[in-house]
């Protein structure tokens, strides 16, 4: 009986960790909301722009992705995800540090 209780507790703790959001993730989610990225993007559903999960999947393992995405956000562009161009977002909209944190968060999604 004691073993059953211990196993149940361990299983419960393991399951609970699946629902914990790290402070880094919460901060990065707040960054994309504050910068209004969510006007065109969501985590897992297509809106105007691609969902963050698709971006993460497309660039998984690509060491050049963070710099390329930084440039894409700053300067805008089109052709990577359809015909709707991404508008440029300068440092007045999102700081360099916040943009780097947001990109790291997006690329870590899976």
N, C-alpha and C positions, 0 to 999 in steps of 0.2 A: 504494500500500500504506500509506504514511504517513497519507494522508487517511482510509482505512478504519479505521486504529487510532485516530486522533483522534476520528472520529465514534463509534466504539464506546465510547471512554472517556467522551465527553460523554453518550451515551445511558445508560451505566451510572450516571454521577453523577446524571443527571436521575431515573432510576428509584429510586435509593437515597434521594433526598430525599422520595419518597412515603412511605417507611417510617420517617422520622425523627419522633419525638414531641418536641414542644417542651417546655422546662421548665415553661412555663405550663400546658400541657395535662396534663403529668404531675402537677403540683401540684394542679390542679383535680380531676383524677381521684382523687387521694389524699384531697382534701377530701370528696368525695361518699362515698367508702368510709368514712372516719373518722366522718362524720356519720350513717352507716348509711342514706343515701338508697338505696343499692343493695339494701336489703331489699325495696323496692317498685319500683325503676326499674333499667333497663339502658340501654345506649346505643342498641340497635337492636331489642330484642324486648320485646313486651308482657309485663309481669309483673302486679303488682297495679295499678301506675300506668302511665302512658304512657311509652314509650321516649323518651329525650332527643332522638333524631332527629326524632320526631313533634312534640315541643314546639318544637324549632328551626324546623321547617317551618311549623307553625301560626302562629308569631309572627314569621316572617321579615319584616323591614322595619317592624315595629310599634315605634315609639319609646317607647310606654307599657309594653311587655312587661316590661322589667327591674323596674320598680317594682311592676307587678301581680304578677309571679311572686314577688318578695320578700315582698309582703304575703300571698300565697297560702301560701308556706312557713311564714311566721311564725304566721299565724292559722288555717291549714287552710281547708277548704271542700269543696264538692262541686258537681257539675253540669257541669263543664267537660269531663270525660273519662269520664263514665259515672256509675254509681250509688255506687261505693265512694268515701267521702269521704277527703280527704287530712287526715291528722292534723296539728295545729299543731306546729311545731318552734321552740322558743324559743332565745334566745341561749345558754342553757346547753347546747344540743345542737350549735349551729353559730353561730360569731360573725358579726357583720354583715359584716366584711371577707371572711370565708370564703364566706359566702352570696352576696355580690356577685360574687366570683371564680367560684364554681360556676355561677351564672346566666349570666355572660358566656361561660364555656366552653360551656355547653349551647346557648346561642343562636348560637354560632359554628359549631356542628356542621352539616354538610351532606353 
